[in-house]
Amino acid sequence: MPDFLFLMESRLAPEQLAVIQRLQGLAGELGLNLFLVGGALRDMLCGQPIRDLDFAVEGSPLRLFRALEKAPGVEIRQMDETRKVAEMIFPGEVSVELAQCRTERHTRPGAEPEIAPAAIHDDLRRRDFSMNAIGLSLNPASRGLVLDPNNGAGDIERREIRVLHNYSFVDDPVRLLRLVRFRTRL
């Protein structure tokens, strides 16, 4: 398993590292557990450019959203308080998505999911593909701990794209387009 802290420091732009440090500090002050998740870790392992940073927060990130709204140089592009997700731009044009760890339950195909707060492992298990279900702890006591409950790193190494559950495409048909895009890109 690669050293993700080394990968972060060597493959992220200085502006992206500054955002990670800033969010790490702020989450620590607010007593929230913060994880770098999804595409940034996938792209680090694949040697691809890291376009944006996705973070998952255990607990309610609303206090974090409020603190960032007042922060100089941070532009909140979109905030969904129901789903507890915010899309932001940090200095240096760093694109960030900050979301609460959650589970999603679809009552019928293509319907909006029922959302409930969850722990990071449950959040990783609800994602679309195993290669997007990797997390990296940014918490002081466990900084650098890799969470990969679906063996996404192994799938990346084998160049395999694997869905995480049988109803993945039924619940969200857009995932079919993502599958084609990932297959072409990776």
N, C-alpha and C positions, 0 to 999 in steps of 0.2 A: 504494500500500500504506500503510495507516495506521501511525502511530507507536505501537507496542504499549507502549512504556515510558510514554508519555503516557496511553494508555488505561488501563494498570494503575493509575497514580497517581490518575487522575480517577474511575475507576469501581469500584475496590475499596474496601471498608471499611478504616478504619485498622487494625483487628485483622487483616484479611487481608494487608495490606501488611507488618505486623509479622511475620507467619508467614513470608512470602516472604523477608524480610531475615534472619530467624533461620535458616531452612533454607539460604539462600545462604551465610551465614557458616560454618555447621557443615559443609556439603559442601566448601567451600573448605579448611577446616582438615584435612579427611580426604582431600583430593585427589580428590574425586569430581566428575564433571560433572553438573550439575543443570539440568533443563528443566521449565518450566511447560508442560503439554500439555492437549489435549482440550477439554472443555466450558467451562472458564473463558475460553479464547481465543475459542471459538465465541460464547459469550454476550456477551463484550466487543464483538465485531464486530456482533452482532445488536442490541445495546442492551438486552439482557435482564439481569436481576439475576444476579449470580454467586453461586451457592449453595455450591459447594465448589471446592477447589483440587486438581488432580491434577498430580503431579510424576513425571517419569521420571529415573532415575539411570543413567548409563553406569557399569558396574562393579557390584560387589556392594554393595547398600545395607545389609547386615546391621550393619556398624559404625555406620551412621547410625541404624538402628533401636535398637541398644543404647544409644547416646548419648541418644536421645529418651525411652527407657524411664525413664531416671533424671532427666530434665529436669522441673523443677517446673511444674505446671499442664498437662502433656501427658498425655492419657489414650489409651492404645493400646486401641482397641476390638477389633481383630482383626488377627492377624498370620499370614501363610502363608509359612513359611520355605522351602517347596518352590518356590513361585512367586515368592518374594521380593517380597511385597506386604504393606503394612500400612495399615490404616485407623485414623485418629487424630482426636482432638478437641483443639484448642489453646485457650488462653484466649480468651474472647470467643465461644465456641461455633463456632469456625472448623473446618469439616470438611475433612480432608486425606486423600488417598490418595497413598502414596509407593510406587513400584514400580520394579523393575529394568527397563531397556530389554531387550526380548526379541523373539524370533520365536516363532510358534506354528504347528505343523503338525498338521493333523487327519488321522488315519489312516482314519477312517470318519465318516460324517455323525453329528453330535451327540455324538461321543466327546470325552472330555477331550483337549485338545491336548498334543502333545509340545512342551516349552518349552526354549529355548536362549537364553543371553545374546546380546545383539546391540548394535549401535550405534544411535544415536537415529534415523537415517534408516530403518533396517529396522523399528524399533519403530513409527514413524509409518505405514509402509506396511502393517503388519499390522492396523491398526485397522479399524473397521466402515465409517464414512462419511468422505468427504474433509473435511467440515466439522469432524470430530473428530480429524483427522490433522494438526494444526498444532502446532508447538512454538516455544517462546521460550527462548533461551539465558539462563541466569542465572549464567553463568560469568564471572569477571572479565575475561578476554581477549576475550570475545565477547558480553557482556551486551547484550541487546536484539536480537540477531540472530534473525530470524524464519526458521523452517524449515517450509516448506510444499511438500513434494515432490509433492503430489497436487492442487495448486491449490484447496485448500479455501476460501481467502479469496475467490477468484473465484466459486466455487459459492455461497457465502453471498451475495455481491453479486447473483448471478443468481437467488437464492432456489431453488436446485436442490439436491436431496439425491441424492448419488451414492455407490453402494457402490464399494469399492476392488478387489474381485476377484469373479470369476464364482461362486465357491463360498461367498460370504459368508453367505447364508441357509441353505445346506445345512450348513455348519460350525457355525453357531450360529443356530438358528431363532428365538431370542428377539430377534434383530435386526429381525425383521418387526414386532414390537410397538414397538421403538424407532423404527422408520421412521414408523409411524403417529403415535406421540407427538410426534416432531420435526415432522412435517408439520402437525399440529394446532397445536403451540406456536409454530412459526416462520412 
